[in-house]
Each structure stands twice: as structure tokens, then as C-alpha cells.
Amino acid sequence: MKDLHVFAGEWELAADLPGAEHVRGHVLFEAMGNVLVQRTRMPVPEAPDSCCVVVAQADGNYTQHYFDSRGVARLYAMTFDGRMWTLERAKPDFSPLSFHQRYAGCFSEDRRTIDGEWQVSDDGREWNRDFRLTYTRAGTGA
């Protein structure tokens, strides 16, 4: 989990959602023992508040457990190589798989920004942009 220390702290989140462009929210990443907890607060119904718990897997990758204010619960396969952060949901978990999802976000050189986007697919082969997310570190932490 030490590889994920670069996430720790407070971030401002800019979301470019269909029908709710330029939404701003707040994200807190904090290490809690052997897990990383992500809490996200968004001010619009198109972007639910959420809580994610990241746990390490034996293969060096991670699983992100996602829960939101709509009652949605999902599991995402997660990777992080020190710069690129990926999440993908390609199989049913707590809910049926009515569509595939993936996220790719890249840390800036100074570790103060994560620029990325979510994509969706009906079949897991042809992907379309869903929405952009830009995380900007709040304060002076790094």
C-alpha cells in the first residue's frame, strides 16, 4: 500500500459530466492501516457522493470497493504504476454488469494533478468517453 501514498491528502475535483459540466467537488484520500480510503463529495445529483476502499492483491494490483449515495456498490480492478492510475469493471459483482467501465488518470510530474477520464462500453470492446475528472491537490501537501 505504500505505493499509494501519493494519493494521501485533500484534492479538489473538477468533473465534466453530461448535463452538469464544470462541477467542482472535494476528495479526501487517507491511509487506514492496510487500506486506502477515498471519500468524494459532489454538489449535484448527477455526481453522487461516494466512498471507496482500496485493498492490495497478492499480484501487486488492487481492488477498489466503491459505494455511493445512490446505494450503488461495485468492485473495480485497479492498477497504479507510480504515474498511471487505472480502474476497470468488466464483470458482475454486487450488481449486474449492464455496461463496462474503465478509468485512466495520469499524475502530473509534480504530483499535484491527476488528469483522467471515465469510459463506458456495452460490450467491453468499443469504448466511448463518459466524462472527464481532474483532481488538483489542495494546499501544499505532496
Secondary structure, 3 states (H helix, E strand, C coil): CHHHHHHCEEEEEEEEECCEEEEEEEEEEEEECCEEEEEEECCCCCCCCEEEEEEECCCCCEEEEEEECCCCEEEEEEEECCCEEEEEECCCCCCCCCCEEEEEEEECCCCCEEEEEEEEECCCCCCEEEEEEEEEECCCCC
